[in-house]
């Protein structure tokens, strides 16, 4: 297999930038998938990948997902993403972040970065000192602040739309919902669900975090060893992607999948079809987790908080529209969302 263009996740990406700096230990990859609708905006993730191949595959998949996330949400943005190889807890330094910012700046605005896994708003503030091509900076510095609560609100809206479609009502009170992964977005989602009166179960690899969130919102820690086989109304994957795969789909006993994680389907076509055949409603991840990019896009367009929340709330209507369209066209929900996004990109391309 060819190392880049032959990758299974390569999908006509416009540009892939490998960033290396010996002094700071920086090893990063920036993926720019498509810039037809606008500059490629997407977060920076720092993760302790097992190999450089894994990191490359991740940035290819994530940047492609950002293209369709922005397109289906109606934003004038393309799709990009960056991954930093390393442990964010032990290897992330101010010097490393500044050097990364210099690489972002060298692209002249074709890629605009933001916060993702392993990053904090303070990291974006630091990057901002060496490049204007960053969003998600502190509100005190003129930014829209932490996008996680807005991302979670969009997932919550998408979840309610899926419930309306499946159950005939979008009320989540007493619904059994398993939230897998309680980082910043996962916790905010738990807060929304708890306020609605849902029966929430949480799981995470960090036991201290589990206990903290349990005590804060009076939810349940999942104590079993196979979350996929549990009877539930909604499964909300909010950690890393590809948890919906050959192995898990055969075990799943949920009625709806609606979560914040990117690239939840290990193989989009195959696993989307398997879910459809099982009667499990899948709310496309790149649609319902778009609240975060709406939040950071506001910095570019000078939206106020009210407009950010209005646009994020509209994820409910778009999700419902896509679920109905998938039924009408006898296709998967992922394909229905993809078709709408691709049509918008093609229309813009034809205008040029």
Buried (B, 14 or more C-beta within 10 A) or exposed (E): EEEEEEBEBBEEBBBBBEBEBEEBBBBBBBBBBBBBBBBBBBBBBBBBBEEEEEBBBBBBBBBBBBBBBBBBBBBBBBBBBBBBBBEBEEBBEEBBBBBBBBBBBBBEEBBBBBBBBBBBBEBBBBBBEBBEBBBBBBEEEEBBBBBBBBBBBBBBBBBBBBBBBBBEEBBBEEBBBBBBBBBBBBBBBBBBBBEBEBBBBBBBEEEEBBEEBBEEBEBEBBEEEEBBEBEBBBBBBBBBBBBBBEEBBEEBEBBBBBBBBBBBBBBBEBBBBBBBEBEBBBBBBBBBBBBBBBBBBBBBEEBEEEEBBEBBBBBBEBBBBBBEBBEEEEBBBBBBBBBBBBEBBEEBEEEE
